[in-house]
Structure formats: C-alpha cells, structure tokens
Amino acid sequence: MGKRSKELFVRAGRCIPGGVNSPVRAFHGVGGDPLFIRSGRGSRMTDADGVSYIDYVGSWGPLIHGHAPAAVKTALRAQISLGTSFGASTESEVILAEMICRAFPSIEKVRLVNSGTEATMSAIRLARAFTGRNRIIKFDGCYHGHADSLLVKAGSGVATLGLPDSPGVPQEVSGLTTSLPYNDAEIVQRALEHYRSEVAAVIVEPVAGNMGTVPPAKGFLQKLRKLTREHGTLLIFDEVMTGFRLAYGGAQEMYGVKPDLACLGKIIGGGLPVGAYGGNQAIMSWVAPQGKMYQAGTLSGNPLAVAAGIAALKALKKPGSYSRLEQMSAALEQGLVRAAAMAGVPVQINRVGSMFTVFFTTTRVTDYLSALTSDTARYGRFFHALLERGVYLAPSQFEACFVSLAHSRRDIDATIRAAGEALRVVVSDQP
C-alpha cells in the first residue's frame, strides 16, 4: 500500500465506518489496508500512488469488457448531454428490458431496480405475495445481498469477516429463512416435505460466487427445478453475477434450467449501479402498478445505467465474445495449476467460464463447509505477493475472480509468471 492510499485510508476512517463503503474492499480477509483506485483502462487499474495492476476483480463482475470500454463511454457521453435522471420513463428502459427478455427464456417481463440487493429483496417479496407463503430456503455460503431475509449463513463479506449470521435482523425475520448445504438436493427434498406448504421460494446462485466459485453438482439445479414444481414453490436464480457472464442467457442457458424468477445486476449496467428481477407474465403481473405487490425506486431505470447496459450487452452479442472469454480463462486456469504444482502448493482451482477461485486447500470445494477448509492465511500471503507483482485478485478467499474480454494473452502469461513467484513466496514464508 503506497503513501497516498495510506493517507486516504486514514481520512476515510474519520468519516466512513471502517474506512470503506463496502466491507469486501477492506482487505480484512488478507490483512493490511485497502488500495484506493484512481483509474482503470482495459485489463488494468491504477491506484492513487500510480501503481498499475492486472485486474481480476472487475468491480466484482460487471466489467466483462474491462475498464472504460469505448462503446460504454460513447453511450454515457451521449446520455449525459441529454440528462442524467428524470424520474420518468424513457425509451432506453424499454430497449434494455427487451434485450433482457430476449436473452433469458424464463423472463417474459422484467422490472429494473438499482442493485442486486434490491433485485433479490424484491423477488423474495414477490414470491411471498404470489404463493401466499412466508418461508424461504437458501444455501449456506450463498450471498444474495444484505436484505434481512437473506443474511443467514451468507457468504461474501460475512464469511470473510467471520460475522454472526445476521446481526441487527429480528429473529422473527431470520426465523423464516432456512439455510441448507449447497449441492445437496436430498436435504432440500426433506426440508420441503417437512415444511410442506410453508415455503414460498428456493433461492440459489446457480453457480456460487460468494463462497468462492463453486459449480453446481451434476443434476443439482435440475433436481431443484423438479422439487419446487412438485411443492408449489418458486425457484429463484440469483444471476446477479452469472447473468450475461457465463453465457448471453446466463447460467440458465448454460445448464438448461428455467427458474420461475431470475435476478440480474452487474453486467446489465455496464459498470454503473443497476439490478433487475423478472419472470413469466403470471408472476410479474403481481408487481405494482399492475398488481398489489409494491416495489418502487426513484432512480430505477436510471438513464445513465441503462445506456451503459445497452452498450455492454450489444458488444457482448458480437461473434466470438464467449469463446474468447473461455479461451483466456482456460489458459489462466491451466497456468495456475502448473504453477501450483511446480511450487508444491496444494490448491483447488474452481472455474466456470470466466469466473474462478484459487482455494488453498487439499479438499475438493463443492459447498460452504469444504470452502471453509481453505487456509486463509496462505491465501493472504499469496494475495499480497501477487499485488507486489502487479496482479490484483479478490482480497478474500471467499470471493470469485473474473476474466474480462480486455485481458490479453500477454496479461495471462504475466499473471501465471507472477503466480509462480507468489506461490514460492507462500512456501518460503510458511510459519
């Protein structure tokens, strides 16, 4: 951490809780103080001290085209000249909604909101309204934003900081949420049979990204779809992270499973704050003003976020986008596997498309409990050693990293070399 970042962190600590506006920025999982970023371009970002890093965080997923892509900048300049916010409907909102509906088979109507948390919170409320039930089933280590109903055995920053499940959330609220092991369909079946007609929805990250990257076991998503249909329960896919990243139609396209509701965010805003939730006509007709389930937002469908999102999605439609992401991501995974083997450091590397996590454990990571076997101290040393070599990974063992379309083969090769050196540091610094 350079002098300027240190100065800014001291200043931030005087006026911002913990010196950060989101806990995952605080470097608590790896020790040390956070970086302050000045700019980003392509695959790189530059901190307040002028140090450049190859970035695999990508603003936690939205920047699939890298930093400051030309198409998004052009769209934003054009929109700024027209206005930044109206509190009224615009044609651009309709265009983005149409693009989302065309991309996702499960979505016939979609409501734009301002964040992934708003999207999942609203989807839960809608599921309860539609079914007339109150209980929610989620999965250990899956993070769906900071709404009260969902901060039970959550991953992401909650796991990193080792916090209690849901401090500040009334027991009456958290008591309506049942959290189960990810990738265990049998226990879901038992829970649905136990609660019978109480469960409004099962919400899941189809590919977990908030305990680190964890893919669904073969048949897990399909079994969830079958079980929820049998019990009159809605299936909600939280595709805030996976939507438009794993495929243009998200994880539901990749795995061929159609949920009742899907939540989106990140990429659909092109790097600006955005979220969305959608489903079929029958369910979405419950949303006000068409129906009685109330949800609103002054900045929902903000013209700047919508303009950036349209530009980002149009660029993703270009032929070869996802094959290039797969090629670069596979090359990085293979290089990291080789580097770890050469350094004699046992790791598990989970990757789905352009999402990946390096787990410092000998245990195959398939759920939250196996993710927690990771040596977080080793990950911290690895993170800082990479940072010193100009590579920026997620500052937590329990987060996903992302490859973007801006990453070049030169970036990948440089990262693999840096990782080899960093892994040797991990071994030499071992207590």
ABEGO torsion letter per residue (X at the ends): XBAAAAAAAAAAAAABBGGBABAAAAGAAAEEBBBBBABBBEABBBBAAGBBBBBAAGGGGABAAEBGBAAAAAAAAAAAAAEABAGBBBAAAAAAAAAAAAABAABABBBBBABAAAAAAAAAAAAAAAAGBABBBBBBGBBAEABAAABBGBBEAAAAAGBBABBGBBAAAAAABBBBBBGBAAAAAAAAAAAEAABABBBBBABBAAAEBBBBBBGAAAAAAAAAAAAGBBBBBBAAAABGAABAAEAAAAAGBBBABBBBBGAAAGGBBBBBBBBBAAAAAABOAABABBBBBAABGBAAAAAAAAAAAAAAABBGAAAAAAAAAAAAAAAAAAAAAAAGBBBBBBBBEABBBBBBBABBBABAAAAAABBAAAAAAAAAAAAAAGBBBBABAABBBBBBAABBAAAAAAAAAAAAAAAAAAAAABX
